[in-house]
Amino acid sequence: MSVRVRFAPSPTGYLHIGAARTALYNWLFARKQGGKFLLRIEDTDLQRSTEESTRSIFEGLAWLGLDYDEEVVFQSANAEKHRAVAHRLLEEGKAYRDFTPREERSEANVKQEIAARARRAAAGGETQTNPYRDLPREESDRRAAAGEPFAIRLKVPREGISEFHDIVYGKQERDYAEIEDLVLVRSDGHPLYNLSVVCDDIEMGITHVIRGQDHLTNTHKQILIYRALGAPVPQFAHLPLILAPNKAKLSKRKHGEVVSLTTYRDRGFLPAAFRNFLALLGWSPADGKEIMTLDEMIERFSLEGIHRSNAIFNFNERDPRQWTDPKALWMNAEYIHRMPLDELLPFVRAELESAGLWRAEYQGERREWFRRTVDLIRQRFHTLKDFSGQGRAYFSDEFSFDEAAVEKNLRREPRLKELLPKLARALEEVEPFTAENVERALRAFAEEAGVKAGLLINAARTALTGQAVGPSMFDVFEALGRERSVRRLRAAADLISP
């Protein structure tokens, strides 16, 4: 049978990195096996589901490049089908009506029921505690016909063990005595999660369910529904959790934008880089390779390579400047440095456009200048935001100066107030204005002035770019050109006290 997997998020908030990783692993497995990757929006929580959250799921998957192969399924549209399945199980005697008043079916009462069943099982006695399980069918029909509210529960076997093999965690067992008779449909007619998921997975022909470890206990319950329906049980692979540095589970409420996928998109991450980082957050290829193309990732991916231990997403909760895992930032920088220039340029353009720095001439008469400049400056950048931040001076005359750089490279040497305008005059005569010719002129000027060339090089870097570090300074001169270089050298003298 052809592999069919699904990603089934609930649209009750933004797409977080744990869900994004689940989608990625499903997608990689489907592509590796030549199967299908499907998307199902589990929007049955009508009060919390929003169009905005649904849109963030679509946008997040598109940003990561995870395309789905068939029409999107919205779970809420299948509610009537789910109810019909529950009533079918009722007719077949595999489920029963529970007339317990709703207020008595609290979570605490359910836990007490499970505990009581476990105690009875341990003592070798009767495990069933719900009085309606064996209610004669005639009486059940009569009470329902009279309008008495009821939930529909699945009859869980009274003895034995639920077991299945998980591809990641191996053999899983649980005594039936520890599983309550599952509520399939509430008294208000609302189908519950476990029933809806199984019904939809059967209808979609899902062969492998790949999801978070927190669903392990649900799997025992869902297998009971598969078997009650006489349907094939898919294979299961549960993924390790992604934890915060303090080993706590990542929380949307507590960790806010740190766990939101859109944070990384909006802060200048390349989708290919973040996708690569996500893949390694709980999985590693057999050869240990870290930087991988998408094709390499597909070729190497396997469910057996997923770790059992939880992954740690490192970030500093106390320091907003350290808002992400350092490895994610490193990997993004590697992609910026290494990726083919033609692949990077559209991302740089989009960033410059968002910052109001893009000019039509970068696609016209200055296209080659734009290509060379991006290639020059990208080697020290970590995110796309650096092109409009640290790199702003290349695309605009309005840029800020790093105060530490000004203090170190300009203000510590008062003679620069006179030297920089003189250097500007010397560079006005350089023809052609190339890195090689500028270097020759600057070193000659330094020797004539009796100062070290490094003093002028460092001062010029801050004067021209506002920064303390960057590419070869003579390449910077050539990239900025004679007019801008000379003008900025003269203007920098004003930053130096008399």
C-alpha positions as CSV (number, residue, x, y, z in Angstrom):
1,M,0.0,0.0,0.0
2,S,1.3,3.5,-0.9
3,V,2.4,5.5,2.1
4,R,-0.1,8.2,3.1
5,V,0.6,10.5,6.1
6,R,-1.1,13.6,7.4
7,F,-0.3,16.8,9.3
8,A,-3.4,17.6,11.5
9,P,-3.0,20.9,13.4
10,S,-5.7,22.7,15.4
11,P,-6.2,26.3,14.3
12,T,-6.3,27.7,17.9
13,G,-3.2,29.7,17.7
14,Y,-0.1,30.4,15.6
15,L,1.9,27.5,14.1
16,H,4.6,26.7,16.6
17,I,8.0,25.0,16.0
18,G,6.9,21.7,17.5
19,A,4.0,21.4,15.1
20,A,6.2,22.7,12.2
21,R,8.7,19.9,13.0
22,T,5.9,17.3,13.0
23,A,4.8,18.6,9.6
24,L,8.4,18.4,8.3
25,Y,8.9,14.8,9.4
26,N,5.6,13.7,7.8
27,W,6.6,15.5,4.6
28,L,10.1,14.1,4.5
29,F,8.8,10.5,5.2
30,A,6.2,10.8,2.4
31,R,8.7,12.2,-0.1
32,K,11.3,9.5,0.8
33,Q,8.7,6.7,0.4
34,G,7.1,8.2,-2.7
35,G,3.9,8.6,-0.8
36,K,1.4,11.4,-0.1
37,F,1.5,14.2,2.4
38,L,-2.0,15.4,3.4
39,L,-3.2,18.3,5.5
40,R,-6.2,18.2,7.8
41,I,-7.3,21.2,9.8
42,E,-8.8,19.9,13.1
43,D,-11.1,22.8,13.7
44,T,-13.7,21.1,15.9
45,D,-13.0,23.5,18.8
46,L,-15.3,26.2,17.3
47,Q,-14.9,28.7,20.1
48,R,-11.1,28.8,19.8
49,S,-10.5,28.1,16.1
50,T,-9.9,31.2,14.0
51,E,-9.4,32.1,10.4
52,E,-6.2,33.9,11.4
53,S,-4.7,30.7,12.9
54,T,-5.7,28.7,9.9
55,R,-4.0,31.2,7.7
56,S,-0.9,31.0,9.8
57,I,-0.8,27.3,9.2
58,F,-1.0,27.7,5.4
59,E,1.6,30.5,5.4
60,G,4.0,28.5,7.7
61,L,3.9,25.4,5.5
62,A,4.3,27.5,2.4
63,W,7.3,29.3,3.9
64,L,9.0,26.0,4.8
65,G,8.2,24.7,1.3
66,L,6.0,21.8,2.6
67,D,3.5,21.2,-0.2
68,Y,0.5,18.9,0.4
69,D,-0.8,16.5,-2.3
70,E,-4.6,16.6,-2.0
71,E,-7.3,19.0,-1.1
72,V,-7.3,20.2,2.5
73,V,-9.7,18.4,4.9
74,F,-11.5,20.5,7.5
75,Q,-12.5,18.2,10.3
76,S,-15.6,20.2,11.3
77,A,-17.2,19.4,7.9
78,N,-17.2,15.7,8.9
79,A,-19.0,16.0,12.2
80,E,-22.1,14.3,10.9
81,K,-20.1,11.4,9.6
82,H,-18.5,11.0,13.0
83,R,-21.8,10.9,14.8
84,A,-23.1,8.3,12.3
85,V,-20.1,6.1,13.1
86,A,-20.8,6.4,16.8
87,H,-24.4,5.4,16.3
88,R,-23.3,2.5,14.1
89,L,-21.2,1.2,17.0
90,L,-24.2,1.7,19.3
91,E,-26.3,-0.4,17.0
92,E,-23.6,-3.1,16.8
93,G,-23.5,-3.3,20.6
94,K,-19.9,-2.0,20.7
95,A,-20.9,1.2,22.4
96,Y,-23.6,2.2,24.8
97,R,-25.6,5.2,26.0
98,D,-24.4,6.8,29.2
99,F,-27.2,8.8,30.9
100,T,-24.9,10.1,33.7
101,P,-25.7,13.8,34.3
102,R,-23.1,15.9,32.6
103,E,-22.0,17.5,35.8
104,E,-21.0,14.1,37.1
105,R,-18.9,13.3,34.1
106,S,-16.1,15.6,35.2
107,E,-12.4,14.9,34.7
108,A,-12.0,14.2,38.4
109,N,-14.8,11.6,38.3
110,V,-13.3,10.0,35.2
111,K,-10.0,9.6,37.0
112,Q,-11.7,8.1,40.1
113,E,-13.5,5.7,37.8
114,I,-10.2,4.6,36.2
115,A,-8.6,4.2,39.6
116,A,-11.5,2.1,40.9
117,R,-11.3,-0.2,37.8
118,A,-7.5,-0.6,38.4
119,R,-8.0,-1.5,42.0
120,R,-10.7,-4.1,41.2
121,A,-8.6,-5.5,38.4
122,A,-5.6,-5.9,40.8
123,A,-7.9,-7.6,43.3
124,G,-9.1,-10.0,40.6
125,G,-12.7,-8.6,40.7
126,E,-15.1,-6.9,38.3
127,T,-13.5,-3.9,36.6
128,Q,-16.6,-2.2,35.2
129,T,-18.0,0.7,37.2
130,N,-20.3,2.5,34.8
131,P,-23.9,1.4,35.6
132,Y,-25.2,2.1,32.1
133,R,-22.8,-0.2,30.3
134,D,-25.0,-3.3,30.7
135,L,-28.3,-1.4,30.7
136,P,-30.8,-3.5,28.7
137,R,-31.2,-2.1,25.2
138,E,-34.9,-1.7,25.5
139,E,-34.6,0.5,28.5
140,S,-31.8,2.5,26.9
141,D,-33.9,3.1,23.8
142,R,-36.9,4.1,25.9
143,R,-34.9,6.7,27.9
144,A,-33.4,8.1,24.7
145,A,-36.8,8.3,23.0
146,A,-38.1,10.1,26.1
147,G,-35.5,12.9,25.5
148,E,-33.1,12.0,28.3
149,P,-29.6,13.4,27.4
150,F,-26.9,10.8,26.9
151,A,-23.3,10.5,25.8
152,I,-22.2,7.5,23.7
153,R,-19.3,5.5,25.1
154,L,-17.2,2.8,23.5
155,K,-17.2,-0.5,25.4
156,V,-13.5,-1.1,26.3
157,P,-12.7,-4.8,26.9
158,R,-12.8,-5.7,30.6
159,E,-9.7,-7.8,30.6
160,G,-6.4,-7.9,28.7
161,I,-3.8,-5.6,27.5
162,S,-3.7,-2.9,24.7
163,E,-0.4,-3.1,22.8
164,F,1.2,-1.7,19.7
165,H,4.6,-1.3,18.2
166,D,5.8,2.3,17.9
167,I,8.4,2.9,15.3
168,V,10.3,5.3,17.6
169,Y,9.6,4.0,21.1
170,G,9.1,0.3,20.5
171,K,6.6,-1.9,22.2
172,Q,3.8,0.0,24.1
173,E,1.5,-1.7,26.5
174,R,-1.4,-0.6,28.7
175,D,-3.9,-2.6,30.8
176,Y,-7.5,-2.2,29.6
177,A,-8.4,-1.6,33.3
178,E,-6.5,1.7,33.0
179,I,-8.6,2.9,30.1
180,E,-12.1,4.3,30.7
181,D,-15.0,3.5,28.4
182,L,-14.3,6.2,25.8
183,V,-16.8,9.0,25.3
184,L,-17.3,9.1,21.5
185,V,-20.1,11.7,21.4
186,R,-21.0,14.1,24.2
187,S,-24.6,14.6,25.3
188,D,-24.8,17.8,23.2
189,G,-24.0,15.7,20.1
190,H,-20.4,16.9,19.7
191,P,-18.1,14.1,18.5
192,L,-14.9,13.9,20.6
193,Y,-11.3,14.0,19.5
194,N,-10.4,10.3,19.5
195,L,-13.4,9.4,17.4
196,S,-13.0,12.2,14.9
197,V,-9.3,11.5,14.4
198,V,-9.9,7.8,13.7
199,C,-12.8,8.4,11.4
200,D,-10.9,11.0,9.3
201,D,-7.7,8.9,9.2
202,I,-9.7,5.9,7.9
203,E,-11.4,8.0,5.3
204,M,-8.2,9.6,4.2
205,G,-6.5,6.2,4.0
206,I,-3.7,7.1,6.4
207,T,-1.0,4.4,6.7
208,H,1.4,6.0,9.1
209,V,0.5,8.4,12.0
210,I,3.5,10.5,12.8
211,R,2.9,12.9,15.7
212,G,4.1,14.1,19.1
213,Q,4.9,11.9,22.0
214,D,2.2,13.5,24.1
215,H,-0.3,11.5,22.0
216,L,1.1,8.1,23.1
217,T,-1.7,7.5,25.6
218,N,-4.4,8.5,23.0
219,T,-3.0,5.8,20.6
220,H,-4.2,3.0,22.9
221,K,-7.7,4.5,22.8
222,Q,-7.7,5.1,19.1
223,I,-6.6,1.6,18.3
224,L,-9.7,0.3,20.2
225,I,-11.9,2.4,17.9
226,Y,-10.1,1.1,14.8
227,R,-10.7,-2.4,15.9
228,A,-14.3,-1.8,16.8
229,L,-14.8,-0.5,13.3
230,G,-13.0,-3.4,11.7
231,A,-10.6,-1.0,10.0
232,P,-6.8,-1.5,9.4
233,V,-4.7,0.0,12.2
234,P,-2.0,2.4,10.8
235,Q,1.6,2.3,12.0
236,F,2.5,4.8,14.6
237,A,5.6,6.9,15.2
238,H,5.7,9.3,18.1
239,L,8.2,12.1,18.2
240,P,10.2,13.3,21.2
241,L,9.1,16.5,22.8
242,I,10.9,19.8,22.3
243,L,11.8,21.3,25.6
244,A,12.9,24.7,26.9
245,P,16.4,25.0,28.4
246,N,15.1,24.2,31.8
247,K,13.6,20.9,30.5
248,A,10.1,22.3,30.7
249,K,7.8,21.8,27.8
250,L,7.7,24.7,25.4
251,S,4.6,26.7,26.0
252,K,2.8,29.1,23.7
253,R,1.7,31.1,26.7
254,K,5.0,31.2,28.5
255,H,7.5,31.3,25.7
256,G,5.4,33.5,23.4
257,E,7.0,34.4,20.1
258,V,10.1,32.3,20.7
259,V,8.1,29.2,19.7
260,S,6.2,30.8,16.8
261,L,7.3,29.9,13.3
262,T,6.5,33.4,12.1
263,T,9.0,34.8,14.5
264,Y,11.8,33.2,12.5
265,R,10.4,34.2,9.2
266,D,9.9,37.8,10.3
267,R,13.3,38.1,11.9
268,G,15.2,37.2,8.8
269,F,15.6,33.4,8.7
270,L,15.9,31.7,5.4
271,P,13.2,29.0,5.1
272,A,15.8,26.4,3.9
273,A,18.0,27.1,6.9
274,F,15.2,26.9,9.5
275,R,13.9,23.8,7.8
276,N,17.3,22.2,8.1
277,F,17.5,23.2,11.8
278,L,14.1,21.8,12.5
279,A,15.0,18.5,10.9
280,L,17.9,18.1,13.3
281,L,15.8,18.9,16.4
282,G,15.1,15.3,17.3
283,W,16.6,13.5,14.3
284,S,20.1,13.0,12.8
285,P,21.2,11.3,9.6
286,A,23.4,8.2,9.9
287,D,26.4,10.0,8.5
288,G,26.1,12.9,10.9
289,K,25.9,15.5,8.2
290,E,24.3,18.8,9.4
291,I,24.1,21.2,6.5
292,M,21.9,19.5,3.9
293,T,20.0,20.4,0.8
294,L,16.4,19.4,0.7
295,D,17.2,16.4,-1.6
296,E,19.9,15.3,0.7
297,M,17.5,15.6,3.7
298,I,14.9,13.4,1.9
299,E,17.5,10.8,0.9
300,R,18.8,10.5,4.5
301,F,15.5,10.7,6.4
302,S,14.1,7.7,8.3
303,L,11.7,7.3,11.2
304,E,14.3,4.9,12.7
305,G,16.7,7.8,12.9
306,I,14.4,9.8,15.2
307,H,15.8,10.1,18.8
308,R,13.9,8.8,21.8
309,S,15.3,11.5,24.0
310,N,13.6,14.9,24.1
311,A,15.1,17.7,22.1
312,I,16.2,21.0,23.8
313,F,15.5,24.3,22.1
314,N,18.2,26.5,23.6
315,F,17.4,30.2,24.2
316,N,18.0,32.7,27.0
317,E,14.6,33.6,28.6
318,R,16.3,36.5,30.6
319,D,18.0,38.1,27.6
320,P,15.8,39.2,24.7
321,R,18.9,39.5,22.5
322,Q,19.4,35.7,22.8
323,W,15.9,34.9,21.6
324,T,16.7,31.8,19.6
325,D,18.8,28.7,19.7
326,P,22.4,29.6,18.8
327,K,22.6,26.7,16.5
328,A,19.6,28.0,14.5
329,L,21.4,31.3,14.1
330,W,24.6,29.7,13.1
331,M,22.9,27.5,10.6
332,N,21.1,30.5,9.1
333,A,24.4,32.3,8.8
334,E,25.9,29.3,7.0
335,Y,23.1,29.3,4.5
336,I,23.5,33.1,3.9
337,H,27.2,32.6,3.4
338,R,27.1,29.4,1.2
339,M,23.9,29.4,-0.8
340,P,24.1,30.2,-4.5
341,L,23.9,34.0,-4.9
342,D,21.0,33.8,-7.4
343,E,19.0,31.9,-4.7
344,L,19.8,34.5,-2.0
345,L,19.1,37.7,-4.0
346,P,15.3,37.4,-4.0
347,F,15.3,37.2,-0.2
348,V,17.6,40.2,0.1
349,R,15.4,42.2,-2.2
350,A,12.3,41.3,-0.2
351,E,14.2,42.5,3.0
352,L,15.3,45.7,1.4
353,E,11.8,46.3,0.1
354,S,10.3,45.9,3.6
355,A,12.9,48.4,4.9
356,G,12.2,50.9,2.2
357,L,15.8,50.5,0.8
358,W,15.1,48.8,-2.6
359,R,15.7,50.8,-5.8
360,A,14.5,49.8,-9.2
361,E,18.0,50.4,-10.6
362,Y,19.2,47.3,-8.6
363,Q,17.3,45.3,-11.1
364,G,18.4,47.5,-14.0
365,E,21.6,49.4,-14.7
366,R,23.0,48.7,-11.2
367,R,22.1,45.0,-11.2
368,E,25.7,43.8,-11.3
369,W,26.7,46.3,-8.6
370,F,23.9,44.9,-6.5
371,R,25.0,41.3,-7.0
372,R,28.6,42.1,-6.2
373,T,27.7,44.1,-3.1
374,V,25.4,41.4,-1.6
375,D,28.1,38.8,-2.3
376,L,30.7,41.1,-0.6
377,I,28.8,41.8,2.6
378,R,27.0,38.6,3.3
379,Q,29.9,36.8,4.8
380,R,29.5,38.4,8.2
381,F,25.7,38.4,8.4
382,H,23.5,36.0,10.4
383,T,20.0,36.9,9.2
384,L,18.4,38.7,6.3
385,K,17.7,41.6,8.7
386,D,21.5,42.3,8.7
387,F,21.3,43.5,5.1
388,S,18.9,46.3,6.1
389,G,20.7,46.8,9.5
390,Q,24.4,46.4,9.4
391,G,24.4,46.6,5.6
392,R,22.2,49.7,5.4
393,A,25.1,52.0,4.6
394,Y,25.6,50.3,1.2
395,F,22.0,51.0,0.1
396,S,21.3,54.4,1.8
397,D,23.1,57.5,2.9
398,E,20.9,57.5,6.0
399,F,22.5,55.0,8.4
400,S,23.3,54.9,12.1
401,F,26.8,54.7,13.7
402,D,27.7,52.1,16.2
403,E,28.7,54.2,19.2
404,A,31.4,51.8,20.3
405,A,32.9,51.8,16.8
406,V,32.9,55.6,16.8
407,E,34.6,55.8,20.2
408,K,37.2,53.2,19.2
409,N,38.0,54.1,15.6
410,L,37.4,57.8,15.5
411,R,37.4,59.7,18.8
412,R,40.5,58.1,20.3
413,E,42.8,59.8,17.8
414,P,42.1,63.6,17.5
415,R,44.4,63.9,14.5
416,L,41.8,62.0,12.4
417,K,39.7,65.3,12.4
418,E,42.3,66.7,10.0
419,L,43.5,63.4,8.4
420,L,40.1,62.2,7.1
421,P,39.4,65.3,5.0
422,K,42.9,65.1,3.6
423,L,42.5,61.4,2.8
424,A,39.3,62.3,1.0
425,R,41.1,64.8,-1.2
426,A,43.8,62.2,-2.0
427,L,41.1,59.6,-3.0
428,E,39.4,62.1,-5.2
429,E,42.4,61.7,-7.5
430,V,42.3,57.9,-7.7
431,E,41.4,56.7,-11.2
432,P,40.0,54.2,-11.7
433,F,38.4,53.9,-8.3
434,T,39.2,50.2,-7.7
435,A,40.1,48.4,-4.5
436,E,43.7,47.9,-5.6
437,N,44.2,51.6,-6.5
438,V,42.5,52.8,-3.3
439,E,44.7,50.6,-1.2
440,R,47.8,52.0,-2.9
441,A,46.7,55.6,-2.4
442,L,45.7,55.1,1.2
443,R,49.0,53.4,2.2
444,A,51.0,56.1,0.4
445,F,49.0,58.8,2.2
446,A,49.5,57.1,5.6
447,E,53.3,56.9,5.0
448,E,53.4,60.6,4.0
449,A,51.3,61.6,7.1
450,G,53.5,59.5,9.4
451,V,50.7,57.3,10.7
452,K,49.9,53.6,10.5
453,A,47.7,52.5,7.6
454,G,45.5,50.6,10.1
455,L,44.5,53.8,11.8
456,L,43.1,55.1,8.6
457,I,41.6,51.8,7.5
458,N,39.7,51.4,10.8
459,A,38.6,55.0,10.8
460,A,37.4,54.8,7.2
461,R,35.4,51.7,8.0
462,T,33.4,53.4,10.7
463,A,33.1,56.6,8.6
464,L,31.8,54.8,5.6
465,T,29.6,52.0,7.1
466,G,29.0,53.0,10.8
467,Q,30.5,49.7,11.8
468,A,33.7,48.4,13.4
469,V,34.0,45.2,11.3
470,G,33.1,44.2,7.8
471,P,34.6,43.0,4.5
472,S,38.0,44.1,3.2
473,M,38.0,47.9,3.6
474,F,39.3,48.4,0.1
475,D,36.5,46.3,-1.4
476,V,34.1,48.5,0.6
477,F,35.6,51.7,-0.9
478,E,35.1,50.2,-4.4
479,A,31.5,49.1,-3.6
480,L,30.5,52.5,-2.3
481,G,32.3,54.4,-5.0
482,R,34.3,57.5,-5.1
483,E,31.5,60.1,-4.5
484,R,30.0,58.4,-1.4
485,S,33.4,57.4,0.0
486,V,34.8,60.9,-0.2
487,R,31.6,62.6,1.2
488,R,31.5,60.2,4.2
489,L,35.1,60.6,5.1
490,R,34.6,64.4,5.2
491,A,31.4,64.1,7.2
492,A,33.0,61.8,9.8
493,A,35.4,64.5,10.8
494,D,32.4,66.2,12.5
495,L,32.1,63.2,14.9
496,I,35.6,63.9,16.3
497,S,35.9,66.5,19.1
498,P,38.2,69.5,18.4
